[in-house]
Amino acid sequence: MLKKTAFILASLIAPLASQAQHKAPPPPKSLRLYVFNCGSLNISDPERFRFKKEELATTNLSVGCYLIVHPKGTLMWDVGAVPDSALKPGAKSALEGYATITQTLRSQMEDIGYEPSDIDYLAFSHYHYDHIANANQFANSTWLVRKVERDAMFAAKPPDKVNPANYSALKNSKTIMITTDDYDVFGDRTVVMKLAPGHTPGHQVLFLKLSKTGPILLSGDLYHYPEERKLKRVPTFETDQQQTVETREKIEAFLKESGAQLWIQHDYAAFAKLKKAPQFYE
């Protein structure tokens, strides 16, 4: 009986001891960007994007999650299309709608020494399901959100393409409501969220000023396919198509002005070429 009791106590204490011992990596001296593979979207109907299949190099779309590590803190940008909990032990993949994952976001974070509890700030390009699937894991982070997006997410009748169960815990999270077009996360203009409405009313893109890689702009869903940008096609499901056109013009002007690279987050071929964690950009 004593041995059994000791075993039970040990099994209860071990996870707590592990949690107590966990320490996030020390802050870097300069800005870092980690890219996580959060799956893919198998799009069978590109007509919604105003394309025929033969006009696209691939109809598949990538799903990226991004950890920005600044000397003053951490920001998680977009958190996947399928919740980690859907990938059962021993399973090679998990599906949800158009989306497929083969590894969890949490396991990829742990591989570089981080856990969701280490993340200071959480932000999404917008509220669609394929960008917020693991939001509940970050409920203890400070949520940076525009009021129009939060109001839509917690409305009595949420908009299409959302799964409220996957972000319900954010309702009680510490929250900063963004009221300016540009929001400087760490106060030094190296991590700036820029309002880019049209796809959704509060859609935004993320500007990063990396010391070695140079400036980049994470697109959210400003574009999905690179062919959209080249041929100026606007998907049928934009909240405001004309606003999307105007926003694209504004962001393209900013790209020229800043010299930033545009990373189209859903660009399947381009995303495949990016360095994935544990490698990073700086």
Stockholm file with secondary structure:
# STOCKHOLM 1.0

chainA/1-282         MLKKTAFILASLIAPLASQAQHKAPPPPKSLRLYVFNCGSLNISDPERFRFKKEELATTNLSVGCYLIVHPKGTLMWDVGAVPDSALKPGAKSALEGYATITQTLRSQMEDIGYEPSDIDYLAFSHYHYDHIANANQFANSTWLVRKVERDAMFAAKPPDKVNPANYSALKNSKTIMITTDDYDVFGDRTVVMKLAPGHTPGHQVLFLKLSKTGPILLSGDLYHYPEERKLKRVPTFETDQQQTVETREKIEAFLKESGAQLWIQHDYAAFAKLKKAPQFYE
#=GR chainA/1-282 SS CHHHHHHHHHHHHHHHHHHHHCCCCCCCSSCEEEEEEEEEECCSCGGGGTCCGGGSSCSCEEEEEEEEEETTEEEEECCCSSCGGGSCTTCSCEEETTEEESSCHHHHHHTTTCCGGGCSEEECSCCSGGGCTTGGGGTTSEEEEEHHHHHHHTSSSCCSSCCGGGTGGGGGSCEEEECSSEEESSSSSSEEEEECCSSSTTCEEEEEEETTTEEEEECTTSCSSHHHHHHTCCCTTCSCHHHHHHHHHHHHHHHHHHTCEEECTTBHHHHHHSCCTTSCBC
#=GC SS_cons         CHHHHHHHHHHHHHHHHHHHHCCCCCCCSSCEEEEEEEEEECCSCGGGGTCCGGGSSCSCEEEEEEEEEETTEEEEECCCSSCGGGSCTTCSCEEETTEEESSCHHHHHHTTTCCGGGCSEEECSCCSGGGCTTGGGGTTSEEEEEHHHHHHHTSSSCCSSCCGGGTGGGGGSCEEEECSSEEESSSSSSEEEEECCSSSTTCEEEEEEETTTEEEEECTTSCSSHHHHHHTCCCTTCSCHHHHHHHHHHHHHHHHHHTCEEECTTBHHHHHHSCCTTSCBC
//
